[in-house]
Amino acid sequence: MTLKARRRFFMAACLIPGLIMFILFKLYPAMQVFYKSFFLWTGIGDKPKFIGLKNFVDMFHDDVFLLALRNTGFLIVIVPVFTLLIALVNASILTRTKLKEKGIYRTLFFFPSILSFVVIAILWSFIYHPTIGFLNSGMELLGLGDYAMAWLGDSRTVLWALAVTLIWQAAGYYMVIYMAGIDSISPDLYEAAGIDGATPFEQFIHITIPMLWEIIRITIIFSINGVLTISFVIVTIMTAGGPDRHSEVVMTYLYQQAFTNSNFGYAMAIGVFVFVFSVILSLISNKLTERGVS
């Protein structure tokens, strides 16, 4: 066997096991989800019955699904905007200033990103607790007791409370990404801008953001997809979709249809919708930010 042949054999031996596992555990299940979304299927013993697009038609006549979709849309709009803005500002401050405590702040801001989503959900459930929660106790201490309320039990505040939790969890992670990007910007640019009289805020707007724009574009897509996936754990533990489904999101509704109602065909139709929805959002985000570059 020649050296070239042995090299090809070695590469194939390294790649084929991973390719087989990808097909078995990623590609095949994904194709099954698309296929089974056209069936009426309980997922237990009954033979799946082909019903065409009826699951998708029913989806858009399902008031609970439409409410879950609206709640998901709210989180997709609010969470990435505030998360990335806070991350960008914190990264700029910790990188461009001479704070002595920057190492401490960097650790504190990044710490939530290494916690389990379950731990974060339980932690914030106690913070929002109406009687023993840190938030209401702090407000009473400051003389704002009249505004204390059940943050997770009120339809007016529950989504905002969940959004704050998601922002707190993710801001430190994106901050570290932006800090690495800012470190790669030549200090000469900031020095020249400073000599020309540019303030730190003007340097942030005209140097930091344009130089990080390609990284920001990627993190927008990451953040949107993160909301879709992480919101399932956060909502399930903190509110279970309540009060009266005002915090229901599409992923929790999908799980409920599959494993509570045994309506797997309909659940898979929701899964297909979420997949297509994610791809469309990513393409729109990429197109809009591409326009910003020009």
Residue frames relative to the residue before (quaternion, step in Angstrom):
aa qw qx qy qz dx dy dz
M 1.0000 0.0000 0.0000 0.0000 0.00 0.00 0.00
T 0.4125 -0.7253 0.4948 0.2428 3.57 -0.79 1.02
L 0.6746 -0.4922 0.3613 0.4148 3.55 -1.32 0.30
K 0.6433 0.5345 -0.3160 0.4479 3.57 1.04 -0.87
A 0.6594 0.5083 -0.2991 0.4663 3.57 0.98 -0.86
R 0.6554 0.5083 -0.3142 0.4620 3.55 1.00 -0.84
R 0.6259 0.5307 -0.3367 0.4617 3.57 1.07 -0.75
R 0.6558 0.4978 -0.3154 0.4718 3.60 0.96 -0.84
F 0.6366 0.5250 -0.3300 0.4584 3.58 1.00 -0.81
F 0.6542 0.5137 -0.3135 0.4581 3.57 0.97 -0.86
M 0.6596 0.5032 -0.3109 0.4637 3.59 0.95 -0.89
A 0.6483 0.5110 -0.3171 0.4669 3.58 0.99 -0.82
A 0.6486 0.5223 -0.3182 0.4531 3.59 0.99 -0.84
C 0.6668 0.4876 -0.3019 0.4760 3.60 1.11 -0.63
L 0.7470 0.4483 -0.2260 0.4359 3.56 0.95 -0.92
I 0.6345 0.5912 -0.3444 0.3596 3.59 0.93 -0.88
P 0.6493 0.5020 -0.3623 0.4418 3.70 0.82 -0.74
G 0.6615 0.5013 -0.3079 0.4651 3.58 0.96 -0.85
L 0.6436 0.5222 -0.3173 0.4609 3.56 1.05 -0.82
I 0.6402 0.5194 -0.3257 0.4630 3.60 0.99 -0.82
M 0.6692 0.4912 -0.3038 0.4675 3.59 0.91 -0.88
F 0.6252 0.5306 -0.3416 0.4593 3.59 1.04 -0.73
I 0.6667 0.4953 -0.3058 0.4655 3.59 0.95 -0.87
L 0.6997 0.4891 -0.2777 0.4405 3.58 0.91 -0.95
F 0.8196 0.2991 -0.1209 0.4735 3.57 0.80 -1.02
K 0.7346 0.3605 -0.2334 0.5252 3.64 1.21 -0.16
L 0.7719 0.3960 -0.2133 0.4493 3.54 0.50 -1.26
Y 0.6898 0.4878 -0.2934 0.4473 3.58 0.82 -1.00
P 0.6675 0.4719 -0.3303 0.4719 3.68 0.82 -0.80
A 0.6376 0.5273 -0.3415 0.4458 3.60 0.99 -0.78
M 0.6539 0.4980 -0.3158 0.4740 3.60 0.99 -0.81
Q 0.6289 0.5329 -0.3327 0.4581 3.58 1.07 -0.73
V 0.6140 0.5440 -0.3491 0.4529 3.60 1.04 -0.73
F 0.6582 0.4931 -0.3080 0.4782 3.59 0.92 -0.91
Y 0.6834 0.5021 -0.2908 0.4430 3.59 0.90 -0.95
K 0.7272 0.4454 -0.2496 0.4589 3.60 0.81 -1.02
S 0.5342 0.6257 -0.4205 0.3824 3.61 1.19 -0.22
F 0.6589 0.4847 -0.3114 0.4837 3.61 1.27 -0.24
F 0.6584 0.5059 -0.2965 0.4719 3.60 1.28 0.17
L 0.3604 -0.6357 0.6245 0.2756 3.50 -1.38 0.36
W 0.1733 0.8107 -0.5187 0.2090 3.56 -0.30 1.28
T 0.3325 -0.7612 0.5256 0.1837 3.56 -0.84 1.01
G 0.4456 -0.7089 0.4431 0.3202 3.57 1.25 -0.33
I 0.6563 0.5018 -0.3222 0.4622 3.62 1.21 0.04
G 0.8412 -0.1699 0.1312 0.4963 3.59 -0.06 -1.20
D 0.5903 0.5995 -0.3781 0.3862 3.56 1.12 -0.55
K 0.4929 -0.6366 0.5022 0.3157 3.51 -1.17 0.67
P 0.5057 -0.6580 0.4508 0.3287 3.63 -0.80 0.90
K 0.2132 -0.7740 0.5875 0.1018 3.56 -0.98 0.91
F 0.3949 -0.7345 0.5009 0.2318 3.55 -0.70 1.10
I 0.0002 0.8131 -0.5807 0.0401 3.58 -0.79 1.07
G 0.5196 -0.6748 0.4042 0.3336 3.58 1.22 0.36
L 0.8085 -0.2696 0.2177 0.4757 3.56 -0.93 -0.96
K 0.3313 0.7883 -0.4810 0.1936 3.59 1.25 0.14
N 0.6166 0.5455 -0.3612 0.4379 3.62 0.99 -0.72
F 0.6758 0.4852 -0.2942 0.4705 3.57 0.98 -0.83
V 0.6290 0.5180 -0.3356 0.4727 3.60 1.07 -0.71
D 0.6537 0.5145 -0.3090 0.4610 3.58 0.95 -0.92
M 0.5911 0.6067 -0.3576 0.3932 3.56 1.06 -0.78
F 0.7509 0.3945 -0.2176 0.4829 3.57 0.90 -0.90
H 0.6452 0.4252 -0.3418 0.5349 3.57 1.33 0.28
D 0.5376 0.6115 -0.3862 0.4335 3.56 1.36 0.13
D 0.3700 -0.7670 0.4800 0.2106 3.59 -0.38 1.23
V 0.6431 0.5210 -0.3327 0.4520 3.60 1.01 -0.77
F 0.6464 0.5070 -0.3281 0.4663 3.58 0.95 -0.81
L 0.6613 0.5037 -0.3165 0.4570 3.59 0.92 -0.85
L 0.6312 0.5099 -0.3327 0.4805 3.60 1.08 -0.71
A 0.6446 0.5111 -0.3173 0.4718 3.60 0.99 -0.84
L 0.6425 0.5173 -0.3230 0.4639 3.57 1.02 -0.79
R 0.6408 0.5145 -0.3218 0.4702 3.59 1.01 -0.78
N 0.6559 0.5022 -0.3125 0.4689 3.60 0.95 -0.85
T 0.6396 0.5153 -0.3206 0.4718 3.58 1.02 -0.80
G 0.6413 0.5278 -0.3184 0.4569 3.57 0.99 -0.83
F 0.6172 0.5418 -0.3400 0.4581 3.58 1.04 -0.79
L 0.6892 0.4726 -0.2852 0.4695 3.59 0.87 -0.96
I 0.6422 0.5283 -0.3303 0.4465 3.60 1.02 -0.76
V 0.6692 0.4776 -0.3038 0.4815 3.59 1.08 -0.65
I 0.7460 0.4447 -0.2346 0.4366 3.59 0.76 -1.07
V 0.7126 0.5062 -0.2901 0.3897 3.58 0.68 -1.10
P 0.6950 0.4554 -0.3241 0.4523 3.69 0.68 -0.87
V 0.6270 0.5515 -0.3539 0.4213 3.61 0.95 -0.81
F 0.7406 0.4056 -0.2378 0.4801 3.60 0.69 -1.07
T 0.6181 0.5561 -0.3506 0.4310 3.62 1.00 -0.77
L 0.7331 0.4289 -0.2492 0.4653 3.57 0.72 -1.06
L 0.6174 0.5348 -0.3542 0.4554 3.60 1.07 -0.65
I 0.6668 0.4859 -0.2983 0.4798 3.59 0.88 -0.94
A 0.6529 0.5184 -0.3172 0.4521 3.59 0.94 -0.88
L 0.6706 0.5080 -0.2976 0.4513 3.57 0.94 -0.90
V 0.6666 0.4901 -0.3023 0.4734 3.59 0.92 -0.88
N 0.6650 0.4980 -0.3087 0.4631 3.59 0.88 -0.89
A 0.6477 0.5164 -0.3209 0.4591 3.59 0.96 -0.85
S 0.6608 0.5068 -0.3114 0.4576 3.57 0.95 -0.84
I 0.6618 0.5068 -0.3085 0.4584 3.58 0.94 -0.90
L 0.7179 0.4559 -0.2625 0.4560 3.59 0.84 -0.96
T 0.6958 0.4608 -0.2773 0.4761 3.58 1.16 -0.48
R 0.7831 0.3813 -0.1758 0.4587 3.55 0.89 -0.96
T 0.6836 0.4451 -0.2974 0.4962 3.60 1.21 -0.18
K 0.4514 -0.6903 0.5006 0.2628 3.57 -1.30 0.23
L 0.1339 0.8075 -0.5555 0.1464 3.55 0.92 0.90
K 0.4249 -0.7055 0.5036 0.2611 3.57 -0.85 0.92
E 0.7274 0.4343 -0.2390 0.4744 3.57 1.10 -0.73
K 0.3011 0.7977 -0.4947 0.1682 3.62 1.19 0.25
G 0.6116 0.5550 -0.3566 0.4368 3.61 1.07 -0.62
I 0.6468 0.5101 -0.3099 0.4747 3.56 1.06 -0.83
Y 0.6664 0.4964 -0.3078 0.4634 3.58 0.90 -0.94
R 0.6277 0.5437 -0.3382 0.4428 3.58 0.98 -0.84
T 0.6705 0.4889 -0.2944 0.4741 3.58 0.95 -0.85
L 0.6648 0.5110 -0.3096 0.4484 3.57 0.92 -0.93
F 0.6863 0.4840 -0.2956 0.4554 3.60 0.89 -0.89
F 0.7090 0.4600 -0.2667 0.4633 3.59 1.02 -0.79
F 0.5044 0.7053 -0.4037 0.2917 3.57 1.17 -0.58
P 0.6603 0.5100 -0.3493 0.4266 3.70 0.79 -0.80
S 0.6228 0.5769 -0.3480 0.3978 3.60 1.10 -0.58
I 0.7035 0.4362 -0.2804 0.4859 3.60 1.15 -0.40
L 0.5386 0.6100 -0.4108 0.4112 3.58 1.28 0.02
S 0.5605 -0.5782 0.4743 0.3558 3.53 -1.22 0.54
F 0.5612 -0.6027 0.4432 0.3541 3.58 -1.08 0.70
V 0.6096 0.5534 -0.3462 0.4497 3.57 1.09 -0.71
V 0.6525 0.5074 -0.3104 0.4695 3.59 0.92 -0.91
I 0.6504 0.5187 -0.3159 0.4562 3.58 0.93 -0.88
A 0.6620 0.5083 -0.3103 0.4550 3.58 0.92 -0.88
I 0.6616 0.4895 -0.3091 0.4765 3.60 0.94 -0.83
L 0.6338 0.5485 -0.3233 0.4392 3.58 0.97 -0.89
W 0.7284 0.4215 -0.2469 0.4804 3.58 0.82 -0.98
S 0.5505 0.5773 -0.4056 0.4462 3.59 1.18 -0.36
F 0.6717 0.4672 -0.2953 0.4933 3.57 1.04 -0.74
I 0.6101 0.5450 -0.3603 0.4482 3.60 1.02 -0.68
Y 0.7405 0.4012 -0.2175 0.4934 3.59 0.98 -0.86
H 0.3902 0.7473 -0.4787 0.2452 3.62 1.23 -0.13
P 0.4921 -0.7190 0.4002 0.2841 3.63 -0.72 1.02
T 0.7791 0.3337 -0.1962 0.4930 3.64 1.04 -0.58
I 0.8019 0.2272 -0.1244 0.5383 3.62 0.90 -0.83
G 0.4347 0.7407 -0.4296 0.2790 3.59 1.28 0.06
F 0.5810 -0.6030 0.4343 0.3320 3.55 -1.15 0.72
L 0.6483 0.5508 -0.3321 0.4074 3.60 0.95 -0.82
N 0.7098 0.4367 -0.2674 0.4836 3.58 0.76 -1.00
S 0.6257 0.5317 -0.3400 0.4584 3.60 1.03 -0.73
G 0.6572 0.5095 -0.3048 0.4642 3.57 0.98 -0.84
M 0.6476 0.5142 -0.3196 0.4626 3.58 1.01 -0.81
E 0.6445 0.5070 -0.3223 0.4730 3.60 1.01 -0.78
L 0.6297 0.5391 -0.3259 0.4546 3.58 1.07 -0.76
L 0.7157 0.4267 -0.2345 0.5006 3.57 1.12 -0.72
G 0.5613 -0.6235 0.3803 0.3894 3.58 1.25 0.11
L 0.5651 0.5882 -0.3842 0.4325 3.58 1.24 0.40
G 0.2089 0.8375 -0.4839 0.1442 3.55 1.19 0.56
D 0.5858 0.5915 -0.3754 0.4075 3.59 1.15 -0.55
Y 0.6980 0.4579 -0.2681 0.4809 3.58 1.19 -0.53
A 0.4483 0.6797 -0.4651 0.3475 3.61 1.27 -0.03
M 0.0898 0.8028 -0.5787 0.1125 3.56 -0.94 0.86
A 0.5578 -0.5495 0.4785 0.3974 3.55 -1.32 0.02
W 0.2652 -0.8328 0.4647 0.1421 3.57 0.15 1.34
L 0.7378 0.3809 -0.2276 0.5087 3.58 1.03 -0.73
G 0.6799 0.4827 -0.2896 0.4699 3.59 1.26 -0.12
D 0.6483 0.4823 -0.3158 0.4973 3.57 1.27 0.06
S 0.4717 -0.7080 0.4491 0.2731 3.58 -0.75 1.04
R 0.6307 0.5502 -0.3393 0.4294 3.61 1.17 -0.47
T 0.7942 0.3281 -0.1484 0.4894 3.60 1.07 -0.64
V 0.5178 0.6942 -0.4204 0.2706 3.58 1.13 -0.47
L 0.6765 0.4845 -0.3172 0.4550 3.62 0.90 -0.81
W 0.6297 0.5168 -0.3364 0.4724 3.59 1.05 -0.73
A 0.6336 0.5278 -0.3303 0.4592 3.60 1.02 -0.78
L 0.6569 0.4891 -0.3049 0.4861 3.59 0.99 -0.79
A 0.6324 0.5399 -0.3329 0.4448 3.58 1.03 -0.80
V 0.6302 0.5271 -0.3324 0.4632 3.60 0.99 -0.81
T 0.6400 0.5266 -0.3211 0.4582 3.58 0.98 -0.82
L 0.6776 0.4865 -0.2930 0.4672 3.58 0.89 -0.92
I 0.6380 0.5179 -0.3277 0.4662 3.59 1.02 -0.79
W 0.6528 0.5229 -0.3119 0.4507 3.59 0.91 -0.93
Q 0.6687 0.5155 -0.3035 0.4415 3.57 0.98 -0.84
A 0.8015 0.3741 -0.1651 0.4364 3.60 0.85 -0.95
A 0.5394 0.6713 -0.4095 0.3011 3.63 1.08 -0.61
G 0.6648 0.5181 -0.3123 0.4383 3.62 0.93 -0.84
Y 0.6200 0.5549 -0.3377 0.4401 3.57 1.06 -0.77
Y 0.7111 0.4273 -0.2640 0.4920 3.58 0.84 -0.95
M 0.5571 0.5979 -0.3913 0.4232 3.60 1.16 -0.53
V 0.6568 0.5087 -0.3122 0.4609 3.59 0.93 -0.88
I 0.6292 0.5252 -0.3350 0.4648 3.60 1.00 -0.78
Y 0.6818 0.4775 -0.2921 0.4709 3.60 0.90 -0.91
M 0.6150 0.5468 -0.3561 0.4426 3.61 1.02 -0.72
A 0.6394 0.5096 -0.3283 0.4730 3.58 0.98 -0.79
G 0.6515 0.5130 -0.3118 0.4638 3.58 1.03 -0.77
I 0.6640 0.5013 -0.3083 0.4613 3.59 0.93 -0.87
D 0.6233 0.5487 -0.3405 0.4410 3.59 1.04 -0.72
S 0.6736 0.4953 -0.2998 0.4593 3.59 1.16 -0.54
I 0.5473 0.5953 -0.4090 0.4228 3.62 1.26 -0.13
S 0.5102 -0.6698 0.4442 0.3062 3.57 -0.85 0.94
P 0.4590 -0.6865 0.4870 0.2844 3.64 -0.82 0.94
D 0.5367 0.6390 -0.4033 0.3755 3.59 1.18 -0.46
L 0.6091 0.5618 -0.3526 0.4348 3.58 1.07 -0.73
Y 0.6849 0.4657 -0.2833 0.4834 3.59 0.89 -0.94
E 0.6398 0.5312 -0.3288 0.4476 3.57 1.00 -0.80
A 0.6645 0.4922 -0.3053 0.4722 3.59 0.96 -0.87
A 0.6464 0.5118 -0.3212 0.4658 3.57 1.01 -0.81
G 0.6384 0.5295 -0.3230 0.4559 3.58 1.04 -0.79
I 0.6406 0.5185 -0.3212 0.4665 3.57 1.03 -0.80
D 0.6872 0.4672 -0.2779 0.4820 3.58 1.09 -0.74
G 0.6110 -0.6086 0.3324 0.3817 3.58 1.26 0.10
A 0.4034 0.7165 -0.4824 0.3021 3.62 1.22 0.25
T 0.4055 -0.7018 0.5341 0.2404 3.58 -0.96 0.90
P 0.6683 -0.4821 0.3540 0.4423 3.63 -1.19 0.27
F 0.6415 0.5174 -0.3370 0.4552 3.60 1.01 -0.74
E 0.6571 0.4942 -0.3116 0.4762 3.61 0.98 -0.82
Q 0.6249 0.5190 -0.3425 0.4721 3.60 1.05 -0.67
F 0.6260 0.5386 -0.3294 0.4578 3.58 1.08 -0.78
I 0.7059 0.4658 -0.2651 0.4631 3.58 0.91 -0.94
H 0.8068 0.3434 -0.1535 0.4556 3.58 0.78 -1.02
I 0.7438 0.3379 -0.2315 0.5282 3.61 1.20 -0.22
T 0.7294 0.4568 -0.2705 0.4314 3.57 0.60 -1.17
I 0.7147 0.4564 -0.2811 0.4494 3.59 0.69 -1.05
P 0.6790 0.4702 -0.3330 0.4549 3.69 0.76 -0.79
M 0.6827 0.4885 -0.3053 0.4495 3.59 0.96 -0.80
L 0.7100 0.4209 -0.2525 0.5049 3.60 1.19 -0.52
W 0.3710 0.7984 -0.4457 0.1624 3.58 1.25 -0.17
E 0.6539 0.5091 -0.3271 0.4541 3.61 0.94 -0.81
I 0.6409 0.4995 -0.3244 0.4842 3.60 1.08 -0.72
I 0.6335 0.5336 -0.3320 0.4513 3.59 0.99 -0.84
R 0.6243 0.5477 -0.3415 0.4401 3.61 0.98 -0.81
I 0.6769 0.4835 -0.2968 0.4689 3.56 0.93 -0.88
T 0.6829 0.4954 -0.3051 0.4417 3.58 0.90 -0.88
I 0.5582 0.5785 -0.3996 0.4405 3.62 1.14 -0.48
I 0.6767 0.4779 -0.2913 0.4784 3.59 0.90 -0.92
F 0.6307 0.5299 -0.3312 0.4602 3.59 0.98 -0.84
S 0.6800 0.5092 -0.2922 0.4393 3.55 0.90 -0.97
I 0.6387 0.5224 -0.3276 0.4602 3.60 0.98 -0.82
N 0.6852 0.4660 -0.2844 0.4821 3.57 0.89 -0.92
G 0.6113 0.5586 -0.3412 0.4449 3.58 1.12 -0.66
V 0.6271 0.5293 -0.3348 0.4632 3.58 1.02 -0.77
L 0.6513 0.5305 -0.3207 0.4377 3.59 0.92 -0.89
T 0.7479 0.4049 -0.2303 0.4730 3.60 0.90 -0.87
I 0.7166 0.4606 -0.2762 0.4450 3.60 0.78 -1.00
S 0.5807 0.6029 -0.3855 0.3882 3.60 1.06 -0.65
F 0.5632 0.6023 -0.3951 0.4050 3.61 1.12 -0.54
V 0.7008 0.4556 -0.2741 0.4756 3.59 0.80 -1.00
I 0.6735 0.5145 -0.3055 0.4339 3.57 0.83 -0.99
V 0.6952 0.4679 -0.2800 0.4684 3.59 0.85 -0.97
T 0.6343 0.5498 -0.3363 0.4268 3.59 0.92 -0.87
I 0.7409 0.4112 -0.2326 0.4774 3.59 0.87 -0.93
M 0.7471 0.4454 -0.2483 0.4263 3.59 0.83 -0.93
T 0.8448 0.1121 -0.0241 0.5227 3.61 0.91 -0.83
A 0.2547 -0.7714 0.5312 0.2406 3.61 1.18 -0.50
G 0.7241 -0.4474 0.2398 0.4670 3.58 1.09 0.68
G 0.5942 0.6022 -0.3572 0.3959 3.60 1.25 -0.23
P 0.5987 -0.0587 -0.7660 -0.2267 1.51 -2.47 0.19
D 0.8518 0.0321 -0.0541 0.5200 3.56 -0.98 0.90
R 0.6771 -0.5362 0.2595 0.4321 3.57 1.02 1.02
H 0.4161 0.7260 -0.4727 0.2764 3.62 1.13 0.32
S 0.7209 0.3308 -0.2710 0.5454 3.60 1.25 0.02
E 0.3504 0.7381 -0.5047 0.2788 3.58 1.23 0.32
V 0.0946 -0.7707 0.6272 0.0604 3.58 -1.02 0.84
V 0.6982 -0.5132 0.2815 0.4121 3.57 -1.17 0.48
M 0.6612 0.5151 -0.3314 0.4332 3.61 0.98 -0.72
T 0.6491 0.4852 -0.3330 0.4820 3.61 1.01 -0.67
Y 0.6395 0.5142 -0.3283 0.4678 3.58 1.07 -0.72
L 0.6003 0.5467 -0.3486 0.4682 3.60 1.08 -0.71
Y 0.6706 0.4991 -0.2967 0.4617 3.58 0.86 -0.97
Q 0.6502 0.5254 -0.3164 0.4484 3.54 0.98 -0.87
Q 0.6602 0.5076 -0.3087 0.4596 3.58 0.93 -0.87
A 0.7022 0.4749 -0.2758 0.4531 3.59 0.95 -0.85
F 0.8484 0.2496 -0.0845 0.4592 3.57 0.59 -1.16
T 0.6740 0.4161 -0.3139 0.5236 3.60 1.26 -0.03
N 0.7780 0.3162 -0.1605 0.5186 3.57 0.89 -0.97
S 0.3258 -0.7657 0.4893 0.2609 3.62 1.29 -0.17
N 0.4445 0.6552 -0.4709 0.3890 3.55 1.02 0.84
F 0.0567 -0.8705 0.4884 0.0214 3.54 0.63 1.20
G 0.6114 0.5606 -0.3619 0.4254 3.60 0.99 -0.71
Y 0.6784 0.4768 -0.2826 0.4822 3.55 0.91 -0.94
A 0.6307 0.5358 -0.3281 0.4554 3.59 1.02 -0.82
M 0.6740 0.4837 -0.3022 0.4695 3.58 0.95 -0.81
A 0.5886 0.5428 -0.3684 0.4724 3.58 1.13 -0.54
I 0.6304 0.5072 -0.3274 0.4880 3.60 1.05 -0.75
G 0.6346 0.5373 -0.3243 0.4510 3.58 1.03 -0.81
V 0.6410 0.5064 -0.3182 0.4810 3.57 1.01 -0.80
F 0.6356 0.5261 -0.3278 0.4603 3.56 1.00 -0.84
V 0.6532 0.5109 -0.3189 0.4589 3.62 0.92 -0.89
F 0.6331 0.5314 -0.3287 0.4569 3.58 1.01 -0.81
V 0.6854 0.4671 -0.2855 0.4801 3.58 0.83 -1.00
F 0.6220 0.5512 -0.3228 0.4528 3.58 1.03 -0.86
S 0.6630 0.5075 -0.3026 0.4597 3.60 0.92 -0.90
V 0.6608 0.5049 -0.3131 0.4587 3.57 0.92 -0.90
I 0.6579 0.5089 -0.3139 0.4578 3.59 0.94 -0.90
L 0.6510 0.5127 -0.3195 0.4596 3.59 0.94 -0.87
S 0.6475 0.5182 -0.3197 0.4582 3.58 0.97 -0.83
L 0.6642 0.4983 -0.3057 0.4659 3.58 0.96 -0.85
I 0.6458 0.5111 -0.3212 0.4675 3.59 0.99 -0.84
S 0.6517 0.5163 -0.3119 0.4599 3.57 0.92 -0.93
N 0.6620 0.5098 -0.3055 0.4567 3.57 0.93 -0.91
K 0.6695 0.5012 -0.2986 0.4599 3.56 0.99 -0.85
L 0.6707 0.5034 -0.3070 0.4500 3.59 0.90 -0.90
T 0.6993 0.4525 -0.2820 0.4762 3.59 0.90 -0.86
E 0.5733 0.5683 -0.3781 0.4532 3.59 1.19 -0.50
R 0.6201 0.5314 -0.3310 0.4728 3.54 1.10 -0.74
G 0.6234 0.5522 -0.3362 0.4397 3.58 1.10 -0.74
V 0.6189 0.5589 -0.3455 0.4303 3.57 1.06 -0.71
S 0.6740 0.4879 -0.2969 0.4686 3.53 0.98 -0.90
